[in-house]
Amino acid sequence: MLNFNIDRVAFSLFGIDIYWYAILIISGVLIGAKIAQKEFVKRGFSEDFIYDLLFVTLPFAIIGARIWYVIFEWDFYKNDPIQILNFRAGGLAIHGGILFAIIAIYFYTKKKNLPLIDILDIMVPSLALGQAIGRWGNFVNGEAHGSATNLPWAIIVDGVKVHPTFLYESLGDFLIFLFLLIYRKKNPKKGIQTSVYFMAYGVLRFFCGRT
């Protein structure tokens, strides 16, 4: 049984609280971007391409993730709608983020006449790694935990021992990342990497949803 009590605020800068959640999400994005950058350059893209892509997609991903989260937590937000804009308190759903990001990438690649599937194949390992890192932000916020359990690795939330679902998903995401990174060396057919990611992540989410 593990009992943690971590302050959501990592530090304050010029009177502004900087949250662990934001630090971990940004770290996941930046680390994933560096890995994707190496593969993009290898395939003939410029070193700045990944940052151009992120500049376009990140705002849509954040908005989509927030909308998705608010929809499924509407009972809370309907009583205090201003909290919808309180991003610093956490509350991003990966499903909405991925959906809106793919839509943004689709229109970006269409405008630039770039190969959509090739770009997605390059991005999905980094996406899995970013998710693995970002899930620890849920841990700090006391989110993404499962049902009650007496397992020795249970964590305490509101005085109850529960499954550390965030940890299960973080480990699963990291394994997906490793598999995709290794499998990419075999030069799989176009779209296989993306398909494997979505299938593997779907299985992982199904498992985590049952804990």
C-alpha positions as CSV (number, residue, x, y, z in Angstrom):
1,M,0.0,0.0,0.0
2,L,1.4,3.4,-1.1
3,N,0.3,6.7,0.5
4,F,1.4,9.8,-1.3
5,N,0.6,13.4,-0.7
6,I,2.2,15.6,-3.4
7,D,1.6,19.3,-3.7
8,R,0.2,20.0,-7.1
9,V,2.2,23.2,-7.3
10,A,5.8,22.6,-8.2
11,F,7.0,26.1,-7.6
12,S,5.9,29.8,-8.0
13,L,7.4,32.1,-10.6
14,F,6.8,35.8,-10.3
15,G,3.7,35.1,-8.2
16,I,2.3,32.5,-10.7
17,D,1.9,28.9,-9.5
18,I,3.5,26.4,-11.8
19,Y,1.8,23.0,-11.6
20,W,3.4,19.6,-11.9
21,Y,0.6,18.6,-14.3
22,A,1.7,21.3,-16.8
23,I,5.4,20.5,-16.3
24,L,4.9,16.8,-17.0
25,I,2.6,17.4,-20.0
26,I,5.1,19.8,-21.6
27,S,8.0,17.5,-20.8
28,G,6.2,14.6,-22.6
29,V,5.6,16.8,-25.6
30,L,9.1,18.1,-25.8
31,I,10.8,14.7,-25.4
32,G,8.4,13.1,-27.9
33,A,9.1,15.9,-30.3
34,K,12.9,15.3,-30.2
35,I,12.4,11.7,-30.9
36,A,10.0,12.4,-33.8
37,Q,12.4,15.1,-35.1
38,K,15.2,12.5,-35.6
39,E,12.9,10.3,-37.7
40,F,11.5,13.3,-39.7
41,V,15.0,14.4,-40.6
42,K,16.0,10.9,-41.6
43,R,13.1,10.9,-44.0
44,G,14.0,14.1,-45.6
45,F,12.0,16.7,-43.6
46,S,13.7,19.8,-42.2
47,E,14.7,19.9,-38.5
48,D,12.1,22.5,-37.9
49,F,9.2,20.5,-39.4
50,I,8.2,18.9,-36.1
51,Y,8.0,22.3,-34.4
52,D,5.9,23.7,-37.3
53,L,3.6,20.7,-36.9
54,L,3.3,21.2,-33.2
55,F,2.6,24.9,-33.6
56,V,-0.4,24.0,-35.7
57,T,-1.7,20.9,-33.8
58,L,-1.0,21.6,-30.1
59,P,-3.6,24.3,-29.7
60,F,-6.3,22.1,-31.3
61,A,-5.1,19.1,-29.2
62,I,-5.4,21.1,-26.0
63,I,-8.8,22.5,-26.9
64,G,-10.1,19.0,-27.9
65,A,-8.7,17.4,-24.8
66,R,-10.4,20.0,-22.6
67,I,-13.8,19.8,-24.5
68,W,-13.8,16.0,-24.1
69,Y,-13.0,16.2,-20.4
70,V,-15.6,18.8,-19.7
71,I,-18.3,16.9,-21.6
72,F,-17.8,13.8,-19.4
73,E,-17.4,15.9,-16.2
74,W,-20.3,18.2,-17.0
75,D,-22.1,17.6,-13.6
76,F,-19.2,19.5,-12.0
77,Y,-18.7,22.2,-14.6
78,K,-22.3,23.1,-15.1
79,N,-22.4,24.5,-11.5
80,D,-19.3,26.6,-12.0
81,P,-18.7,27.1,-15.8
82,I,-15.8,29.5,-15.3
83,Q,-13.8,26.5,-14.2
84,I,-13.8,25.3,-17.8
85,L,-11.1,27.9,-18.4
86,N,-9.0,26.8,-15.4
87,F,-6.5,24.7,-17.3
88,R,-4.0,24.9,-14.4
89,A,-6.2,22.7,-12.3
90,G,-5.8,19.8,-14.8
91,G,-8.6,18.1,-16.7
92,L,-7.5,17.0,-20.2
93,A,-8.8,13.9,-21.9
94,I,-6.4,12.2,-24.3
95,H,-9.2,11.0,-26.6
96,G,-10.3,14.5,-27.5
97,G,-6.7,15.6,-27.8
98,I,-5.8,12.9,-30.3
99,L,-9.0,13.4,-32.3
100,F,-8.6,17.2,-32.7
101,A,-4.8,16.8,-33.3
102,I,-5.5,14.3,-36.2
103,I,-8.0,16.7,-37.7
104,A,-5.5,19.5,-37.5
105,I,-2.8,17.4,-39.0
106,Y,-5.1,16.3,-41.8
107,F,-5.9,19.9,-42.9
108,Y,-2.2,20.9,-42.5
109,T,-0.9,18.0,-44.7
110,K,-3.6,18.7,-47.2
111,K,-2.7,22.3,-47.5
112,K,1.0,21.5,-47.7
113,N,0.5,18.5,-49.9
114,L,2.3,16.2,-47.4
115,P,1.7,12.5,-46.8
116,L,-0.7,12.2,-43.9
117,I,-0.2,8.6,-43.1
118,D,3.6,8.8,-43.2
119,I,3.5,11.7,-40.7
120,L,1.2,9.8,-38.4
121,D,3.4,6.7,-38.6
122,I,6.4,8.9,-37.5
123,M,4.4,10.6,-34.7
124,V,2.7,7.7,-32.9
125,P,5.7,6.4,-31.0
126,S,6.3,9.9,-29.7
127,L,2.6,10.1,-28.8
128,A,2.8,6.9,-26.8
129,L,5.9,8.2,-24.9
130,G,4.2,11.5,-24.2
131,Q,1.2,9.8,-22.8
132,A,3.4,7.6,-20.6
133,I,5.0,10.8,-19.1
134,G,1.8,12.8,-19.0
135,R,0.0,10.2,-16.9
136,W,2.2,11.1,-14.0
137,G,0.5,14.4,-14.0
138,N,-2.8,12.6,-13.3
139,F,-1.0,10.9,-10.3
140,V,0.0,14.3,-8.8
141,N,-3.6,15.6,-9.3
142,G,-5.1,12.5,-7.7
143,E,-6.8,11.5,-11.0
144,A,-7.0,8.4,-13.1
145,H,-7.2,5.9,-10.3
146,G,-9.3,2.7,-10.4
147,S,-11.6,0.8,-8.1
148,A,-10.9,-0.3,-4.5
149,T,-8.3,-3.0,-4.1
150,N,-6.2,-4.7,-1.4
151,L,-3.2,-5.3,-3.7
152,P,0.1,-4.4,-2.1
153,W,0.8,-1.7,-4.7
154,A,-2.6,0.1,-4.1
155,I,-2.5,3.8,-3.5
156,I,-4.5,5.8,-1.0
157,V,-7.1,8.2,-2.5
158,D,-9.5,9.9,-0.1
159,G,-8.7,7.3,2.5
160,V,-9.5,4.4,0.2
161,K,-7.0,1.9,-1.3
162,V,-7.4,1.9,-5.1
163,H,-5.7,0.6,-8.2
164,P,-3.0,3.0,-9.5
165,T,-4.6,3.0,-13.0
166,F,-2.4,5.9,-14.1
167,L,0.6,3.7,-13.4
168,Y,-0.8,0.8,-15.4
169,E,-1.5,3.1,-18.4
170,S,1.9,4.8,-18.1
171,L,3.7,1.5,-18.2
172,G,1.5,0.2,-21.0
173,D,2.1,3.4,-23.0
174,F,5.8,3.1,-22.5
175,L,5.8,-0.5,-23.8
176,I,3.8,0.6,-26.8
177,F,6.4,3.3,-27.4
178,L,9.3,0.7,-27.2
179,F,7.5,-1.7,-29.5
180,L,6.8,0.9,-32.1
181,L,10.3,2.2,-32.0
182,I,11.8,-1.2,-32.5
183,Y,9.2,-2.3,-35.1
184,R,9.9,0.9,-37.1
185,K,13.4,-0.5,-37.9
186,K,11.8,-3.3,-39.9
187,N,10.3,-0.6,-42.3
188,P,6.7,-1.7,-42.0
189,K,4.2,-0.8,-44.7
190,K,2.6,2.6,-44.6
191,G,-0.1,2.9,-41.9
192,I,0.9,-0.2,-39.9
193,Q,2.6,1.8,-37.2
194,T,-0.5,4.0,-36.8
195,S,-2.8,1.0,-36.8
196,V,-0.7,-0.9,-34.2
197,Y,-0.7,2.2,-31.9
198,F,-4.5,2.6,-32.0
199,M,-5.2,-1.2,-31.5
200,A,-2.6,-1.5,-28.7
201,Y,-3.8,1.6,-27.0
202,G,-7.4,0.5,-27.3
203,V,-6.6,-2.8,-25.6
204,L,-4.7,-0.9,-22.9
205,R,-7.6,1.5,-22.2
206,F,-10.0,-1.4,-22.1
207,F,-7.9,-3.1,-19.5
208,C,-7.4,0.1,-17.4
209,G,-11.1,0.7,-17.6
210,R,-11.8,-2.6,-15.9
211,T,-9.5,-1.9,-12.9
